[in-house]
Amino acid sequence: MKSVYSPNLQVFNESQLKKLHKIIDTPALLIIEDRLDRNILQMQTLADENYSWLRPHIKTHKSADIAHRQIILGASGITTAKLSEAEIMYEAGVDDIFIANQITHPLKINRLIILHSQCRVIIGIDNEQQIELLRPAFQKTIKPLEVRIEIDSGFSRCGIKDNKALLNLAQKIMAEPWLLLEGIFTHAGQVYSASTETEVAKIGEAEAKAVELAHTFLHKKGIEVQTVSVGSTPTAKYSVRNDAVNEIRPGNYVFYDGIQLTLGSARAESCSLFVLATVISQPQKDQIVIDAGSKALGLDRGAHSMQLLTGYGTPVNIRATIERLSEEHGILKLDQAQIVELGSPVIILPNHACSVANLFEKYYLINEHLEMEMINISARKKSQ
């Protein structure tokens, strides 16, 4: 297991941290605004330089405010994991949405047709049975429902695995006037089990190759699609280099986190999301307890059963390991025995920003002058 501590994680000096701590109740979720904006701009630049659209996944930040920042800087639209997230984003003024998921529940299909009538919405598909489930609601619509066929690029989750199934599904979609085959997409989620940057690069290249081969195969069969889409923060800089790829869908890049540091996807000074906590007890000279437990920090220590990280987050202003979490308590082992002032602040880099953001109601956006703005996490807990 790895520690991701680095002096470059430091975002505030002791005086600044104490000043913020006096006016922010804890546990709280902080965003460093200049880092956030720099991350957004860098990913947009990567997409632009490689002649690709950037359609960021909002499941990381779940915030309409941040989604609008991404769109203002050039994003073509957004990606969501859930229909409920898409509904929230539309209500906030976002009108070009890809739901990178399959929708089969009848109640969701009824909601989808309403959203479809209000804005541009694209959904994923990987099985002809989904066509039959969608048919009763959509077959009489004037505007076709746009769909993208999901390609399995090695994650073994959803997605088409062979050309025969791909051609069969594409032809069935094209035979329906109420459907429009807009593109193909994939997600190389297996990258989160990588142990080296070289392995990350190989997975990113393979991710792009999978959709390139699918795109070429469809073209040879006389089937053209507009979008060839890949998605993941670690693989984006590798997969986007493939000329067949014309859209990337990273999400975590706005914040980065401990997992991204272990994968080599970011430098410490790019991390923009932190949990602010308070020391509430010191049972021993080498142990302190903070008011942030599993309901603030989550339980991730890696991804997909790979425990990559030491502890449940990385303390930034004190050298310690978060060894245990209760629901509302974090137990930290100090690197060196010392007396710690009760009521003092501890700032922590989360292991996994996406799951931590979903635990809070709002962000505290902090600019370089320590001015603060509260931002609602508008799609938090939207899992339907």
Helices and strands as residue ranges (DSSP letters): G 7-9, H 14-23, E 28-32, H 33-49, E 53-54, H 64-72, E 78-80, H 83-91, E 96-99, H 106-118, E 120-125, H 128-138, E 145-150, H 163-174, E 179-185, G 189-193, H 197-220, E 227-230, H 236-239, E 247-248, G 252-254, H 258-263, G 268-270, E 273-284, E 287-290, H 294-297, E 302-303, E 306-307, E 314-315, E 320-325, E 330-334, E 345-349, H 353-357, E 362-366, E 372-376
